[in-house]
């Protein structure tokens, strides 16, 4: 797969410097001032070299050199990924690049995220996971992602495939709709009693279908190294539920004490993870800001009583746009920038990697 962006020699040097700084974050969660400094450098780079974002800023009468704080940066509406080619630089050949597409119903226009630097995505996603859970070499990874696996351009499937390749486990794999095979594999791993952790990652409706399939899953409560992680998404297969309701069902059916969650989407290359209770921790390359639900340009202070639209800074989106106005609703949870995803805006598309709704 060959793909390159056309940039001036000076821009290439600038990009390489920014890329290295992003990779150097590693497992370090930067203090706010240091993160803001790097994010502003990425903003100025993208404001100059990303045609779509540059035109958006001009429409808003924004002069990038007058932006001195991250809260002043305009966030690009996520819907731009549906109607435009969002790239920082001039694409050489879109047909040969790694491309992720969001899920959607028949005839619906989907988002497309072009990734000319797959190595950056691979490195950042691995770093984020291992920061929270430890080395991937210590895992067996079992994936129940039926709706995603049936497509060939899912960012989630791609990420999990990269994770599996690093586990060196012969039992890591995808199970599509094979609930009995999944259970049999977990039983085999239980009998092995090795020191590896087991990550069972699944789309919400897939995990619920498996948990309610009538099989005896009581042995799962005796697996101390088991992590069950939902990625959200009912895909129209089941009634939408609050995340708390989903977790309660899974904990009761599987006999486990906690359900973990992953927050990510086609338009983002960074992820955030929750180790329980639906509270997500920021990763080295991702921060969340909340905006007023009626005024998209009003960013809230760190007020833990408010609900707001979620704006995401994703430094890994170096070659697309790092400042995304999502259609998710969230709340701040702590001064450490933890957050909770509590729903979605009315009439917005149901996204595969985000569990909605407000009741």
Secondary structure, 3 states (H helix, E strand, C coil): CCCCEECCHHHHHHHHHHHHHHHHCCCCCCCHHHHHHHHHHHHHHHHHHEHHHHHHHHHCCCCHHHCCCHHHCCCEECCHHHHCCCCECEECCHHHCEEEECCCCCCCCCCEEEECCHHHHHHHHHHHHHHHHCCHHHEEEEEECHHHHCCCCCHHHHHHHHHHHHHCCCCCEECCCCHHHHHHHHHHHHHHCCCCEEEEEECHHHHHHHHCCCCCCHHHHHCCCEEEEECCCCCCCCCCCCHHHHHHHHHHHHCCCCCEEEECCCCCCCCEEECCCCEEECCCCEEEEEECCCCCCCECCCCCCCCEEEEEEECCCCCCCCEEEEEEEEEECCCCCCEEEEEECCCCCCCCCCCCCCC
